[in-house]
Amino acid sequence: MAQAQPVLESGRRMRILWSLKTDDLPLAVDVLEEVDGLGAVTELFVTRSVDGKQKAEIDRIRRLGTVVRTRRIQKNDVLTKVTAARRRFYVCTGPGLRRSVLEWTAGEYVQFEKFDY
């Protein structure tokens, strides 16, 4: 997210897949409202059950142009119809999801950060 604004301003195409628990929805609201244009290129995957307050946060996020899915991220979400030669993946996640994403993207250009804590 720290590099989002410069990338958006560069005109490069990007798509962000962001997965978080419902408890972290306020963070998503803050980030997506703070970085102009980020909501329109973000697909947010929200895990755990959603209550009334969280539904309001999701509505707020959707108004920023973000696609919100209330489920875990899946392989089909990661691998799009974009020509494989043009795809680049930058993965920032914990060990469990990182293992899955690296399996799904085997043979692709992938860079990742470790968050093993």
Secondary structure, DSSP 4 states (H G I P E B T S, - for coil): -TTHHHHHHHT----EEEEEEGGGHHHHHHHHHHSTTTGGGEEEEEES---HHHHHHHHHHHTTT-EEESS---HHHHS-SS-GGG--EEEEE-HHHHHHHHHHTTTS-EEEEE---
